[in-house]
Amino acid sequence: MQNPRDKPKMSSQLFSAVAPFLTVIIPSVFISFSALAEKNTYSELKHGDVITVNLDQLLPTQSMLAYDAEFSNLGRYAENLKYMYDDLCRLNGAKGVKKWTEDSLPTDIKSYKCIDKPGKHIDDLSTIVVGPEEGVLYLTSNHHILSTFWDMPNGGTSVPVMLKVEYNLLGSGDDFWPEMLNDKEVWLYDSKGEKIKPKKLPEYLGSKQLKHDKYLSLVYFLNGISYDTPKPTKKSKPKDETPFLELYWSQILRQQMNISEYDLNIPDEYATALTEAATVMVDLKSDTIIGKSNKTAKEMGQLSQVNTKALETLLTDNKSKWHYAMTYRLAKKEKTTPKSLLNDNKKLSEESSKESDKPNPTEEEIKK
């Protein structure tokens, strides 16, 4: 089978219908973040090029999210909007936010200023693969934070983001999905752990399309507690990296524990679930192959024992990502729960409390 990447470029075609916000940046030469280049075509894009598009032009390559990762971000933003602009600048390769006001909007790149020029830190950019048809871009990293941008207040489809092109598979036809699978650029499992076909992938980002994988939420919080993301070395090559690291770990947890036993809206139960998950991960034999990663638990960052100090900090520090997620999760639950049900639950709780405060009946009262 001929590799689509080796095919000659197609003839130029304008894509004005799908690229109202596209900017092509020649590597090492920076162009204004808001500059337009509508005469460029997707067929001209190559590995390492940087483009700017709106979120609604991106197609996901996975069908689930760790909702609590998004809730953690939204919780931080609710506390201080600076966190949001920091993330926007960082994801656009500009290090962090330098200046913003109450009138700034994430959809208006001129309304806030970043520390560096957008695109300067190219390794911070999300990655894409140009799809088999004109105007099709598949997102291959950072689904959680970009879904946060999609779902957050004043965010949505029109948030502009800078992206780095991994591959251009325009015109690859039926070879496209085999190529994506071979290069581990797509995750074809749903939130229940079942295999899916590419046609079942979501049509856009955000929690209305990508479903919640509770096991993935556990893995998100346990980084630095039961595993560490392996850091690349100077000698490591791209093929040595492990795509879908968190997703592979979530598959192991799905096999070893039952998350439905816990009510994750109750902090104590969530904490217990995290403790069990952490124990499951460190108790695996270090040479256990994790899923289809072809790598051992040790190679996947497994720790020899649970970092109890880090776990305690996660569960007790009101600035931890778990705290932000729980605060947002509970506020969201209260907002979506009918007031009548909330009042009934409050009444039941009060009655239960009154009953527990009553003295135990005497032997004579029991006989009566």
N, C-alpha and C positions, 0 to 999 in steps of 0.2 A: 504494500500500500504506500503510495507516495505521501510524503509528509507535506501537509498543506502549507507549512511555513516555508517550504522550499519552492513553492509555486511562484511564477512571475507575478508582478503586480497587475491588478486589473486596470482597465482604462479608467481615467478620472471621471467621477460623477459627483455632482453637487448634492449635498444632503441638507439643504436649507430647511427642510421640513422637520428634521430631528436635531439640528445643531444650532439653536439660537444662542447658545452660550459656550461654544467650543473654541478653545484656544490651543494651538499646538506650540510647544516650546522646544526649540532645538536644544539638545543637551548642553549644559554649561552656559547657555545664553538665556537670560531671563527676560521675559516679555511681561508687560503689565497684566496683573491678574484679571482685570476687566476688559482687556483688549479682545476684540472679536476677529476671527479669521474664518469667515464663512466659506471662503473659496477653497479651503483645505478639504480633503476628502479622507474618509476612513481608510481607503486603500493605501494612502501615503504614510499611515502611522506605522511605526516600527518599535521594537524593543527599546525601552528607555525613554521614549517620548513622554511628555507630560501634557495632559489636556485638562481643561476645565469644563465641567458640565453640571447641569442641575440633577438633583437626586432622582427625579422621575425618569431619567434616561438610563438608569442602571437596572439590570436584571440580577437577582440573587442567584447564587450557586449553592445554596443550602436552604432547607425548608423550615428550620427551627432556630430559636434563639434561647438564650438563658435570660428570661424576662427580668430576673433580679439584677442582672448586669446593667440592663437599661434602667431599671428602677433606681439603682445606685447612682447612675449619672443624673437622672431627673431629680433625685433627692438633693444632690449637690447643687444643681442649678437653682432649685427652689430656695436654698439657703443663701446663695450668692451667685448672681448672674455672671460674675467674673469667671467662674469655672467654665461656663458655657463658651464664652469667647476665647478662653484659654484653649479649650478643646478644638474649637473651630480653627484657630490659628495653627495649632500643632498639627492637626490633620491636613492642613493645607501647606505643611512644610515651612511654617514661619515661626517656629519655636514656641511662642505664647503671645498673649495679648499685651499690648502696650497702653492702649487708650480706648475707652468706650464710654458711652453715656447712656442715660435712661432712654434716649431716643434711638439708640442703635438697634439694628435688627439683623438677625442671622441671615436673612435673605438679601440684605444690602451690604455688599462687601466694602462700600465706601463709607459706611456709618461707623466703622471701628478700625483701629490700626493695630497691626501685629508688630512684634519686636523685630523680626527679620522680614525680608522680602518673601512672599509666597513662592514655594518651590525650591527654596534654598536648601532645605534639609530633605532631600529627595527620598531618603529611607523611611521617612515618617508618612509618606503618601500611601493611600490605599491603592491596590493594584486591580487592573482590569485585563480582560482578554477581549479582543475585538471579535465579534461573532461572525457566523457564516454569511450573514446578510448585511447590506448597507444599513447603518444606523443602529446596529445591535451591539450593546456593550455589556459584558458579564462581569460583575463585581466578584473578585476572588479573595478579598480580605476585608476585615473591619466591618462585618455586617452589624455588629452590636452598636458601635458608636454611630455609624451612619443611620441606623434605624432609630437611634435616639434623636438625631437631628431631624428625622422625618416626623417623629411623634411628639417632639417637645413643643411647648407653647411658642408661637411665632415662628416655628420651623415649617417643615412640610416639603412638598414637592419641589419648591423653587429655591431651596438652599443650594448655593453653588459650592462645588468641591473640586479640588485638584486631584488628579489621578495619574498613576504611572502605568504605562502600557507594558504588559508582560509579553504577550504574543499577539500577532495579527493573524487570525484564521479566517479572514474574509474570503469567501468563495470556496471554503473547504467542504461544503455540502454535507453528505452523510458521514464524512470522516470527522466532523467537528466533535461529537460527543465521545467517540473512542479516543480522540486526542486529549480531550479534557480529563477523561478517566485515567488515561495512561500517565498524565502529568500531575495527577491528584489535584486538580483545580475545581472539582465539583464533589459534593457530598450527597449521595443519593440514598438517604435514609430519612424517615419522617420523625416526628417528636415521640412516637411510640417505639422507635427502633426498627421499624419495618422498612424494607427496601422499596424504593419508588423509581418510576421512570422519569427521565428528564422533563417530559411534558407536565409532570406533577409539581415542578418547582414553582414557587410563587411568581407572580407577575410584577411585583414591586416590593420595596422594602417596608419595614414597619411591622408592628405587632398585630395589625389587622390581617396580615398575610402570613407572616412567619409565626409558627406555633411555639408554645412554651415547652421546653424540655427541662423538667425539674432536676434531672440528674446533671445536666450541663450547668445549671445554676450552682449546684454543690461544688462542682469542679472549679467554677469561676472563683468561689470564695476560698478554696483550699490551696491555691498557689502560694507557696512559701510555708505551708503547714504540713502537707503530706507529700508534696512534690514541688520541684522548682522547674520553671521553664528552662530547658538546656540553652546555655549561651553559646553562640557561635565563636569559634576560635579563629585565629589567623590562618590555621591550616585547614579549617573546615571548608567544604565546597557546598554550593547550593543544594546538591543532591543529598548531602548529609543532614539537612534540616528535616524536621518532622512536620509536614502539613497536618492539620486537623488534630493536633496534640490533645486539646481539651475534649474534642469529640470522641477520640479513642478512649480516653479515660472515662468519659460518661458511659460508654458501652460496657466497660468493666463494672461500674457501679450498678448499672441496670441488671447485670447478671448476678450480682452478689448481694443486693439489698432490695427492699420493697419500699419505695418512697411514699406510697399511698398509706402507709402506716402512720404517717406524720401529717399534722395540720400545720402547714408552713406559715399560716397566719398567726400562730401562737409562737412567740419568740423562744420559749423554753423547748418546744418540740422541734423547732427549726435547729436550735443549738444541738439538740440530741442527734438529729439527722446528720448534721455536719460532723459530729464526733464519730458516729458510726462509719460514715463515708471515709473519713481520714484514716480510721483504723483498718478498714478494708484495703485501702491503697497501700499502706505501709506493711501490712501483713502478707502481701503477695510475695512469692519467691522472686528474688531480684532478676532471675533469668527467665521469668514468665514472659512469653511473647504477648504483647498487647494488641489484640484484634488483628487487623490486616496491615498494621504499621510495619510488620517485620522487625520490630525493635523490642528489646527487653524492657521490663519495668524500670530497671536502672537507667537504661539509655533514654527513657521517657521522663527522666527527672525524679523518679521515686526517691523519697527520703527513707532513711533506715528506721526512723521512728517519728511519731507525731511531734511536731514542734508545739508543745503545749503552751508555751509562753505566747507564741504568735496567735494561737487559737483563742487564748484568753483575751488578748488585745482586740482581736476581731470582734468578739462577743461583748466586750465591755466598753470599748472606746467609742464615744459618741461621734467621732470623726471617721470611723472605719467605714469601708464600703458596705459592709453588712448592715451597719446601723442606718446608713442613708437609705439602703434598699428597704429595710423593714419599716422605717418611718413613712416612706412613700407608699409602700405596699398597703399598710394599715390605713393610711389616709385615703387611698384609692378605694379600698374595700368599704370604708365607712361612707364615702361619697356615693358609691353605686348601690349600697344597701338601702332598701325602702325604709323611711323613718318609722313606719308602723312596726317593722320587724326589729329595728334597733330598740324601740321602746319596749316591745315584748321581751326581748332578750335582757334588757336592763331590769324590767320588772321581775323576771324569773330569777335573775341574779340577786336582786334585793331580797326576794322572798326566801331564796336558799340561804342567804346570809342570816336572815332573821331566825330561820329554823335552826341553823347551826349554833345560834347564840342561846337558844332555849336550854334550860338545865335538863339533864337526863331524867326521865320519869322514875318515880320511886316504885318499889315492888308492889305497894298497895295500889298505886295508880294503874299499873299494868294489869293487876287482877281485876280491877273494875272494868 
